[in-house]
Amino acid sequence: MQQELQNLQPELIKTSANTEQLMIKIEQDTVEVEAKREVRSQLRRLQSRVLSQISRHSHSDKHLCPVARTSLIVQAIYKFS
């Protein structure tokens, strides 16, 4: 029994090293996913605010040409970014 345990020791060390590498990779992936999730959340909030601004302007500025409306969109994006 003792001999079997000693024979399995190198495999245990290798498996432990692989497990540690996988845990590091999972931690890195988790950090990356959380960062992407935060960016998407910020983009959704920005989009909502920009659409709100556009909606407010479009009611009062229906006579504006598409270029002027685009300018308002760009201004709203810069205002909230």
C-alpha positions as a printed NumPy array, in Angstrom:
array([[  0.   ,   0.   ,   0.   ],
       [  2.801,   2.398,   0.932],
       [  4.573,   1.556,  -2.319],
       [  1.424,   2.293,  -4.335],
       [  1.117,   5.689,  -2.676],
       [  4.724,   6.481,  -3.477],
       [  4.171,   5.39 ,  -7.084],
       [  1.183,   7.693,  -7.373],
       [  3.044,  10.702,  -5.912],
       [  4.356,  12.023,  -9.297],
       [  0.854,  11.813, -10.779],
       [ -0.557,  13.668,  -7.792],
       [  2.047,  16.425,  -8.171],
       [  1.287,  16.734, -11.896],
       [ -2.471,  16.827, -11.28 ],
       [ -2.043,  19.455,  -8.562],
       [  0.009,  21.642, -10.9  ],
       [ -2.607,  21.301, -13.642],
       [ -5.374,  22.159, -11.18 ],
       [ -3.489,  25.233, -10.021],
       [ -3.023,  26.399, -13.617],
       [ -6.715,  25.897, -14.303],
       [ -7.667,  27.886, -11.206],
       [ -5.426,  30.76 , -12.335],
       [ -7.005,  30.668, -15.799],
       [-10.509,  30.647, -14.305],
       [ -9.646,  33.647, -12.117],
       [ -8.283,  35.566, -15.122],
       [-11.338,  34.707, -17.211],
       [-13.631,  35.773, -14.377],
       [-11.927,  39.162, -14.108],
       [-12.175,  39.608, -17.881],
       [-15.849,  38.67 , -17.978],
       [-16.659,  41.038, -15.111],
       [-14.863,  43.88 , -16.895],
       [-16.798,  43.203, -20.101],
       [-20.043,  43.013, -18.145],
       [-19.319,  46.42 , -16.583],
       [-18.549,  47.958, -19.99 ],
       [-21.809,  46.591, -21.418],
       [-23.694,  47.987, -18.436],
       [-22.119,  51.406, -18.924],
       [-22.934,  51.314, -22.641],
       [-26.568,  50.45 , -21.917],
       [-26.846,  53.355, -19.459],
       [-25.205,  55.701, -21.966],
       [-27.488,  54.486, -24.741],
       [-30.53 ,  55.063, -22.571],
       [-29.427,  58.578, -21.698],
       [-28.619,  59.412, -25.327],
       [-31.966,  58.071, -26.525],
       [-33.687,  60.122, -23.863],
       [-31.89 ,  63.255, -25.042],
       [-32.746,  62.498, -28.654],
       [-36.366,  61.961, -27.738],
       [-36.515,  65.304, -25.938],
       [-34.916,  67.108, -28.852],
       [-36.909,  65.346, -31.526],
       [-40.202,  66.584, -30.097],
       [-39.087,  70.179, -30.248],
       [-36.858,  69.933, -33.329],
       [-38.922,  67.956, -35.836],
       [-38.026,  70.459, -38.497],
       [-34.297,  69.595, -38.268],
       [-32.655,  67.856, -41.2  ],
       [-31.031,  64.441, -40.64 ],
       [-27.555,  66.01 , -40.472],
       [-28.631,  68.318, -37.651],
       [-30.229,  65.404, -35.822],
       [-27.026,  63.422, -36.192],
       [-25.161,  66.373, -34.737],
       [-27.503,  66.345, -31.744],
       [-26.856,  62.627, -31.276],
       [-23.101,  63.14 , -31.328],
       [-23.38 ,  66.035, -28.875],
       [-25.455,  63.91 , -26.523],
       [-22.908,  61.09 , -26.675],
       [-20.036,  63.455, -25.84 ],
       [-22.057,  65.036, -23.08 ],
       [-22.594,  61.728, -21.284],
       [-19.302,  59.968, -21.99 ]])
